[in-house]
Amino acid sequence: MLLLQFQPNLLNILPLYIVLLLGLPYLLLLMRRNVLLGLVPSAVLWVLATQLNWNMPGFPDGRLWYFNPFAWQFLFAIAVALGFLRDNVPWPRGLTAASAVFAGVACVMSVNWALNAAFPGIPNLFLLPSAWFDKTSLPPLRIISILALAVLVASRVPRNARWFSSRVGWPVVICGQHSLEVFCLTIVLAVLANFVLSLAGYGLLSQLSVNLAGLVIMVLFALFLTWFRSGGQWPKRPDTA
């Protein structure tokens, strides 16, 4: 565990966070001089990791890290670079439209695969190599899909969007303000959800009920944390007027 080789289910992203945060000070020092000093080596490492199958050893022997740190560090470096550039990021013409098309196609494909897995009678319309979407090695299509969503949010969602304080959006914001704690809670909820579904069955109604209950628990937990950290004052939803 101290060597971060133990990769239990649902917790295997935490070793990646630890490694990325350990390398963050050095990445910041490079990017303060020039963003490319940190971004280019990161991109080279990602290419080498994907082409040469570099990964970190896991536990027990023969296992590898579920989230390959040599690959996932590139996405982290892109985020840090965007943080440095902020409003100076070059915005090519047509980028938003291309991102919307890509995200739309990816959404249709994802829905089709999910329905095919749940209901085998529904045909799989997109027979593509699984390596193109492998989560461990972070292939190009995964990076592009994440960046496409980032472009859409940056271009279409203002920082003071009114729906952030709506009845639906505000609970999501509260959960985001306590993201680490809510994430840890979801690990416990995932185990409990599998236990409940193993008893009640994996029917559509059971899955919808379990997921809805999980969402309610997450929001209530985030509200409790806000109440606790504010000295016992119940959080109020901002006025949208």
Contacts in CASP RR format, 6 or more apart in sequence:
PFRMAT RR
TARGET T0000
AUTHOR 0000-0000-0000
METHOD contacts of the structure
MODEL  1
MLLLQFQPNLLNILPLYIVLLLGLPYLLLLMRRNVLLGLVPSAVLWVLAT
QLNWNMPGFPDGRLWYFNPFAWQFLFAIAVALGFLRDNVPWPRGLTAASA
VFAGVACVMSVNWALNAAFPGIPNLFLLPSAWFDKTSLPPLRIISILALA
VLVASRVPRNARWFSSRVGWPVVICGQHSLEVFCLTIVLAVLANFVLSLA
GYGLLSQLSVNLAGLVIMVLFALFLTWFRSGGQWPKRPDTA
4 15 0 8 1.000
4 18 0 8 1.000
4 19 0 8 1.000
4 56 0 8 1.000
5 56 0 8 1.000
5 57 0 8 1.000
5 58 0 8 1.000
5 59 0 8 1.000
6 58 0 8 1.000
6 59 0 8 1.000
7 15 0 8 1.000
7 58 0 8 1.000
7 59 0 8 1.000
7 63 0 8 1.000
7 65 0 8 1.000
7 66 0 8 1.000
10 187 0 8 1.000
10 190 0 8 1.000
10 191 0 8 1.000
11 187 0 8 1.000
12 65 0 8 1.000
12 66 0 8 1.000
12 67 0 8 1.000
13 66 0 8 1.000
13 67 0 8 1.000
15 65 0 8 1.000
15 67 0 8 1.000
15 69 0 8 1.000
16 65 0 8 1.000
16 67 0 8 1.000
16 69 0 8 1.000
16 72 0 8 1.000
19 69 0 8 1.000
19 73 0 8 1.000
20 69 0 8 1.000
20 72 0 8 1.000
20 73 0 8 1.000
20 76 0 8 1.000
24 80 0 8 1.000
27 38 0 8 1.000
27 42 0 8 1.000
27 77 0 8 1.000
27 80 0 8 1.000
28 80 0 8 1.000
30 37 0 8 1.000
30 38 0 8 1.000
31 37 0 8 1.000
31 38 0 8 1.000
31 39 0 8 1.000
31 80 0 8 1.000
31 81 0 8 1.000
31 84 0 8 1.000
32 84 0 8 1.000
35 81 0 8 1.000
35 84 0 8 1.000
35 85 0 8 1.000
38 77 0 8 1.000
38 81 0 8 1.000
39 77 0 8 1.000
39 78 0 8 1.000
39 81 0 8 1.000
42 73 0 8 1.000
42 74 0 8 1.000
42 77 0 8 1.000
42 78 0 8 1.000
43 74 0 8 1.000
43 77 0 8 1.000
45 70 0 8 1.000
45 73 0 8 1.000
45 74 0 8 1.000
46 70 0 8 1.000
46 71 0 8 1.000
46 73 0 8 1.000
46 74 0 8 1.000
46 138 0 8 1.000
48 54 0 8 1.000
48 70 0 8 1.000
49 55 0 8 1.000
49 68 0 8 1.000
49 70 0 8 1.000
49 71 0 8 1.000
49 137 0 8 1.000
50 71 0 8 1.000
50 137 0 8 1.000
50 138 0 8 1.000
50 139 0 8 1.000
53 137 0 8 1.000
54 68 0 8 1.000
54 70 0 8 1.000
55 64 0 8 1.000
55 65 0 8 1.000
55 68 0 8 1.000
55 70 0 8 1.000
55 136 0 8 1.000
55 137 0 8 1.000
56 64 0 8 1.000
56 65 0 8 1.000
56 68 0 8 1.000
56 69 0 8 1.000
56 70 0 8 1.000
57 63 0 8 1.000
57 64 0 8 1.000
57 65 0 8 1.000
58 64 0 8 1.000
58 65 0 8 1.000
64 136 0 8 1.000
65 136 0 8 1.000
66 135 0 8 1.000
66 136 0 8 1.000
67 135 0 8 1.000
67 136 0 8 1.000
68 136 0 8 1.000
68 137 0 8 1.000
68 138 0 8 1.000
71 136 0 8 1.000
71 137 0 8 1.000
71 138 0 8 1.000
72 138 0 8 1.000
74 138 0 8 1.000
74 143 0 8 1.000
75 138 0 8 1.000
75 143 0 8 1.000
75 146 0 8 1.000
78 143 0 8 1.000
78 147 0 8 1.000
82 89 0 8 1.000
82 150 0 8 1.000
91 155 0 8 1.000
95 151 0 8 1.000
96 151 0 8 1.000
96 152 0 8 1.000
96 155 0 8 1.000
96 156 0 8 1.000
98 148 0 8 1.000
99 147 0 8 1.000
99 148 0 8 1.000
99 149 0 8 1.000
99 151 0 8 1.000
99 152 0 8 1.000
99 155 0 8 1.000
100 148 0 8 1.000
100 152 0 8 1.000
102 144 0 8 1.000
102 145 0 8 1.000
102 148 0 8 1.000
103 145 0 8 1.000
103 148 0 8 1.000
103 149 0 8 1.000
103 152 0 8 1.000
106 145 0 8 1.000
106 148 0 8 1.000
109 125 0 8 1.000
109 126 0 8 1.000
112 122 0 8 1.000
112 124 0 8 1.000
112 125 0 8 1.000
112 126 0 8 1.000
113 124 0 8 1.000
113 126 0 8 1.000
115 122 0 8 1.000
116 122 0 8 1.000
116 123 0 8 1.000
116 124 0 8 1.000
118 204 0 8 1.000
131 137 0 8 1.000
131 139 0 8 1.000
132 139 0 8 1.000
132 141 0 8 1.000
133 139 0 8 1.000
133 141 0 8 1.000
133 142 0 8 1.000
134 142 0 8 1.000
135 142 0 8 1.000
162 240 0 8 1.000
163 169 0 8 1.000
164 170 0 8 1.000
164 173 0 8 1.000
164 238 0 8 1.000
165 173 0 8 1.000
165 237 0 8 1.000
165 238 0 8 1.000
165 239 0 8 1.000
165 240 0 8 1.000
166 240 0 8 1.000
167 237 0 8 1.000
170 237 0 8 1.000
170 238 0 8 1.000
171 219 0 8 1.000
171 222 0 8 1.000
171 223 0 8 1.000
174 219 0 8 1.000
174 222 0 8 1.000
174 223 0 8 1.000
174 226 0 8 1.000
174 235 0 8 1.000
175 182 0 8 1.000
175 218 0 8 1.000
175 219 0 8 1.000
175 222 0 8 1.000
176 182 0 8 1.000
176 222 0 8 1.000
177 222 0 8 1.000
177 226 0 8 1.000
178 221 0 8 1.000
178 222 0 8 1.000
178 225 0 8 1.000
178 226 0 8 1.000
181 221 0 8 1.000
181 222 0 8 1.000
181 225 0 8 1.000
182 218 0 8 1.000
182 221 0 8 1.000
182 222 0 8 1.000
185 217 0 8 1.000
185 218 0 8 1.000
185 221 0 8 1.000
186 218 0 8 1.000
189 214 0 8 1.000
189 217 0 8 1.000
189 218 0 8 1.000
193 210 0 8 1.000
193 211 0 8 1.000
193 214 0 8 1.000
196 206 0 8 1.000
196 210 0 8 1.000
197 206 0 8 1.000
197 207 0 8 1.000
197 210 0 8 1.000
200 206 0 8 1.000
223 234 0 8 1.000
223 235 0 8 1.000
226 235 0 8 1.000
227 233 0 8 1.000
227 234 0 8 1.000
227 235 0 8 1.000
END
